Amino acid sequence: MMNNTWKNQCRYTGGTVIVGKWNRNRYEIVKKLGSGANGVVYLAKSSFGYTAIKMSIDSVSIISEVNVLKALEKVQGSTLGPSLYDVDDWENGPRKIHFYAMEYIKGPELLTFIREKGHSWAGVMMVQLLDVLDGLHQKGWIFGDLKPENLIVEGPTPKIRCIDVGGTTMKGRAIKEFTEFFDRGYWGLGSRKAEPSYDLFSTAMMMINLYYPKRFVKSGNSVKQLTSIIQGNKDLIKFETVLMKALLGKYDSAKEMKKEILMILSVGERSKKQRTTRYVQKPKKNKMKSFLETASILLVTVILYTLYIYGYIL
C-alpha cells in the first residue's frame, strides 16, 4: 500500500519542471528511466546536462542512498556509482518530494553487453566489480542487491558502472533489498546479514547468470544443483573453484576473490598465446627449410662453376 502511495505521488510526465527548494537548481523531466522499492528515477535536462533524478516521499531512503554515493566517491579510483550532483526537496503544492540528481550513465546492461561482445568479457567485468566492492567494503558498506540489471557497461573502453545503489547497506545490518536469484538466503547458503561474503555470493551468482541468462529456480540441494550447473558449461567450468568458494562463503575479501579470477584469466591468456605462437611459427620452419635448401643448391652450383672455369671439371 505504501509503495502504491509513493509511486502515485512521484508520477510525472515529460516536460514537468522541478525546482529545488534550497539550491534552486532547475530540472525538466524528459522521461521515466525506472523505479525501485523506494523511488522513481527520471531522465531530466538541467544545468548539469542530462541528469538522472531519483525521487521519493521517503526522506530516509534518499539520505541513505546519498550517503552511499558519497562513500563510493571516496573509494580511491572508484567509478562504480554515478557522480552525485545535487540533493534537495521539491514542494509541488501540498506534496513534498525528496530527490537527488546524479550522473546519467549511458550504455547497455551487463547481460546485453556480454551477449553482444561474448563471454570472454565476463571474467574481466567481474574483476572490475570486485575491485570496487573491495573498496566499498573497506568503507563499511555492503552493496546488497547486486544483479546485472543494476549494472551498465559504459564507454569505448568497457567499464562497469552501477545505476542503482538502493540496496546498499551498512555492515552488520540486515540486507534491505535483494533479488532472490542472487540472494544466499533464498538458496539456503547463508544469512542476509550485510557482510562482504554476501556480496561475493551475489557476484558468483551473477557470473553464473551471464552464462545462463534464463534464471532457474532452487530445486533440491542447492550446492549439488549449482555445482551441476557450473560443470554443465564448458566455459564456465574453469571458474568452478572460485565460484564454489564464493557460494560457500570461503572468501574473506573481494580482493582475494579478484586475485584468483585474475590467475585463471592469466592462465587462459598464456594458453591462448602458446597456441597462437605454435600456429605462427610452423610456417616459419617451412620457410627456413626452403631457404636452406635453396642456399645449398646455389652454393653447390657456384662451386661447380668455379671448378669448371679453372679447368678442374672437363
C-alpha positions in Angstrom: 0.0 0.0 0.0 2.8 2.4 0.9 4.6 1.6 -2.4 1.5 2.5 -4.4 1.3 5.8 -2.5 4.8 7.0 -3.3 4.6 5.7 -6.9 1.4 7.8 -7.4 2.9 10.8 -5.8 6.1 10.5 -7.8 4.5 10.0 -11.2 5.3 12.9 -13.6 5.2 13.3 -17.4 7.8 14.7 -19.7 8.0 18.5 -19.6 7.4 18.7 -15.9 9.7 21.2 -14.3 11.2 20.7 -10.9 12.9 23.5 -8.9 14.8 22.6 -5.8 13.6 24.4 -2.7 17.1 25.0 -1.2 19.6 25.0 -4.1 17.2 26.4 -6.7 18.5 24.1 -9.4 16.0 23.5 -12.3 15.2 20.2 -13.9 13.0 19.4 -16.8 11.8 15.8 -16.9 12.4 14.0 -20.2 11.2 10.5 -19.5 11.0 7.8 -16.8 14.0 5.6 -16.6 12.8 3.1 -14.0 11.6 2.5 -10.4 12.7 0.6 -7.4 11.5 -0.3 -4.0 11.5 3.2 -2.7 11.6 5.7 -5.5 11.3 6.6 -9.2 14.2 7.6 -11.5 13.7 10.1 -14.3 16.0 11.5 -17.1 16.0 15.3 -16.9 17.7 18.2 -18.6 19.5 20.6 -16.3 22.5 22.9 -16.0 24.5 19.7 -15.4 23.4 18.4 -18.8 21.3 15.3 -19.0 20.8 14.1 -15.4 19.2 11.1 -13.6 16.9 12.2 -10.8 15.8 9.8 -8.0 12.6 11.0 -6.4 10.8 9.6 -3.3 8.5 10.7 -0.5 10.8 8.7 1.9 13.5 11.1 3.0 15.3 8.4 5.0 15.9 6.3 1.8 17.1 9.3 -0.1 19.5 10.3 2.6 20.8 6.7 2.8 21.4 6.5 -0.9 23.1 9.8 -1.0 25.5 8.6 1.8 26.3 5.5 -0.3 27.1 7.6 -3.4 29.4 9.8 -1.2 31.0 6.7 0.1 31.6 5.3 -3.4 33.2 8.6 -4.4 35.7 8.2 -1.5 36.8 4.8 -2.8 40.1 5.5 -4.5 39.9 5.0 -8.2 36.2 4.1 -8.0 33.8 5.0 -10.7 31.2 2.3 -10.0 28.5 4.6 -8.8 27.2 7.7 -10.6 28.6 11.1 -9.6 26.3 13.0 -7.2 25.3 16.5 -8.4 22.6 17.8 -6.1 20.4 16.9 -3.1 17.2 18.9 -2.5 13.4 18.9 -1.9 10.7 19.9 -4.3 7.4 21.4 -3.0 4.8 20.6 -5.5 1.7 22.1 -3.9 0.9 20.2 -0.8 3.3 17.4 -1.7 7.0 17.4 -0.6 9.2 15.3 -2.8 12.7 14.5 -1.8 15.2 13.9 -4.6 18.9 13.8 -5.6 20.4 14.4 -9.0 23.2 12.3 -10.3 25.2 11.5 -13.4 23.2 9.9 -16.2 25.1 6.8 -17.2 24.6 5.5 -20.8 25.4 2.1 -22.1 24.0 -1.5 -22.4 23.1 -3.5 -19.3 25.7 -6.1 -18.3 23.7 -9.1 -19.8 23.2 -7.3 -23.1 26.9 -6.3 -23.2 28.0 -10.0 -22.7 25.5 -11.2 -25.2 26.9 -8.8 -27.8 30.6 -8.9 -27.0 31.0 -12.6 -25.9 31.8 -14.4 -22.7 35.5 -13.6 -22.9 34.4 -10.3 -21.2 32.6 -12.0 -18.3 35.7 -12.5 -16.1 37.0 -9.0 -16.9 33.8 -7.4 -15.8 33.8 -9.4 -12.5 37.3 -8.3 -11.8 36.3 -4.7 -12.3 33.3 -5.2 -10.0 35.3 -7.0 -7.3 37.9 -4.2 -7.3 35.3 -1.6 -6.4 33.5 -3.9 -4.0 36.7 -4.3 -2.0 37.0 -0.5 -1.6 33.3 -0.2 -0.7 33.6 -2.9 1.9 36.6 -1.2 3.5 34.4 1.9 3.8 31.9 -0.1 5.8 29.2 -0.7 3.2 27.8 -3.8 1.5 26.2 -3.4 -1.9 23.4 -5.8 -1.3 21.2 -6.0 -4.4 23.8 -7.0 -6.9 22.4 -8.1 -10.2 23.0 -7.4 -14.0 20.0 -5.1 -14.3 21.7 -2.7 -11.9 25.0 -2.7 -13.8 25.7 -0.9 -17.1 28.8 -1.1 -19.2 29.9 2.4 -20.3 32.4 3.8 -22.8 34.5 2.7 -25.7 36.9 1.1 -23.2 34.3 -1.0 -21.3 33.8 0.0 -17.7 31.2 -1.5 -15.4 29.0 1.1 -13.7 26.1 0.9 -11.2 22.8 2.7 -11.8 21.0 1.8 -8.5 22.5 1.8 -5.0 19.2 1.5 -3.3 20.1 -1.9 -1.7 23.4 -0.8 -0.3 23.5 -1.4 3.5 25.9 -0.6 6.3 28.0 -3.6 7.5 26.4 -5.6 10.3 22.8 -4.7 9.5 20.2 -6.8 7.6 20.2 -6.5 3.8 17.3 -4.2 3.0 16.8 -5.1 -0.7 17.6 -8.3 -2.6 16.6 -10.3 -5.7 16.0 -14.0 -4.9 18.3 -15.5 -7.6 21.3 -13.5 -6.2 20.3 -13.9 -2.5 22.2 -16.5 -0.5 19.2 -16.7 1.9 17.0 -17.9 -0.9 19.5 -20.7 -1.7 19.8 -21.6 2.0 23.6 -20.9 1.9 23.8 -18.1 4.4 22.1 -15.3 6.2 21.0 -11.9 5.0 23.5 -10.1 7.2 25.3 -7.3 5.5 28.9 -8.6 5.2 31.4 -9.0 2.4 30.6 -12.6 1.8 27.0 -11.6 1.0 28.2 -9.5 -2.0 30.7 -12.2 -3.1 27.9 -14.8 -3.2 25.8 -12.4 -5.4 28.9 -11.9 -7.6 29.2 -15.6 -8.1 25.5 -15.9 -9.0 25.9 -13.0 -11.4 28.8 -14.8 -13.1 26.5 -17.9 -13.5 23.7 -15.7 -14.8 26.0 -14.3 -17.6 26.4 -17.9 -18.9 22.7 -18.8 -18.1 20.7 -15.7 -19.0 17.4 -17.6 -18.3 17.5 -17.8 -14.5 16.5 -21.0 -12.8 14.8 -21.7 -9.5 16.1 -23.6 -6.5 15.5 -27.3 -6.8 16.6 -29.7 -4.0 20.1 -29.5 -2.7 21.5 -26.0 -3.6 25.1 -27.0 -3.6 24.6 -30.0 -5.9 22.3 -28.0 -8.2 24.7 -25.1 -8.6 27.8 -27.4 -8.9 26.0 -29.3 -11.7 25.1 -26.1 -13.5 28.6 -24.7 -13.3 30.0 -28.0 -14.6 27.5 -28.1 -17.4 29.1 -25.2 -19.2 32.5 -25.8 -20.9 33.5 -22.1 -20.5 32.1 -21.5 -17.0 33.7 -24.7 -15.5 37.1 -23.1 -15.5 35.9 -20.7 -12.8 34.3 -23.6 -10.7 36.8 -23.4 -7.8 36.4 -19.7 -7.4 32.6 -19.7 -7.8 32.1 -22.5 -5.3 34.3 -20.8 -2.7 32.2 -17.6 -3.1 28.9 -19.5 -2.9 30.0 -21.3 0.3 31.3 -18.2 1.9 35.0 -19.2 1.9 36.4 -15.8 0.9 37.4 -13.2 3.5 37.5 -10.4 1.0 36.7 -9.3 -2.5 40.4 -8.7 -3.1 41.0 -12.4 -2.5 38.3 -13.5 -5.0 39.6 -11.0 -7.6 43.1 -12.3 -7.3 42.0 -15.9 -8.0 39.9 -14.9 -11.0 42.9 -12.9 -12.4 45.0 -16.1 -12.1 42.5 -18.1 -14.1 42.3 -15.4 -16.8 46.1 -15.1 -17.0 46.5 -18.9 -17.4 43.9 -18.8 -20.2 45.7 -15.9 -21.9 49.0 -17.7 -21.7 47.5 -20.9 -23.2 46.0 -18.8 -26.0 49.3 -17.2 -26.8 51.1 -20.6 -26.8 48.5 -21.9 -29.3 48.9 -18.8 -31.4 52.7 -19.0 -31.3 52.8 -22.6 -32.4 50.4 -21.8 -35.2 52.5 -18.8 -36.4 55.9 -20.5 -36.0 55.1 -23.5 -38.1 55.2 -21.7 -41.4 58.5 -20.1 -40.3 60.1 -23.5 -40.0 59.0 -24.4 -43.5 60.2 -21.1 -44.8 63.6 -21.6 -43.2 63.9 -25.2 -44.5 63.1 -23.9 -48.0 65.8 -21.1 -47.7 68.5 -23.6 -46.6 67.7 -25.9 -49.4 67.9 -23.0 -51.9 71.1 -21.7 -50.4 72.7 -25.2 -50.6 71.8 -25.6 -54.3 73.2 -22.1 -55.1 76.4 -22.9 -53.1 76.9 -26.2 -54.9 76.2 -24.5 -58.3 78.8 -21.8 -57.5 81.5 -24.3 -56.5 80.9 -26.5 -59.6 81.0 -23.4 -61.8 84.3 -22.3 -60.2 85.9 -25.7 -60.7 84.8 -25.7 -64.3 86.3 -22.2 -65.0 89.7 -23.3 -63.6 89.6 -26.5 -65.6 89.1 -28.9 -62.8 86.0 -30.2 -64.5 86.1 -31.1 -68.1 
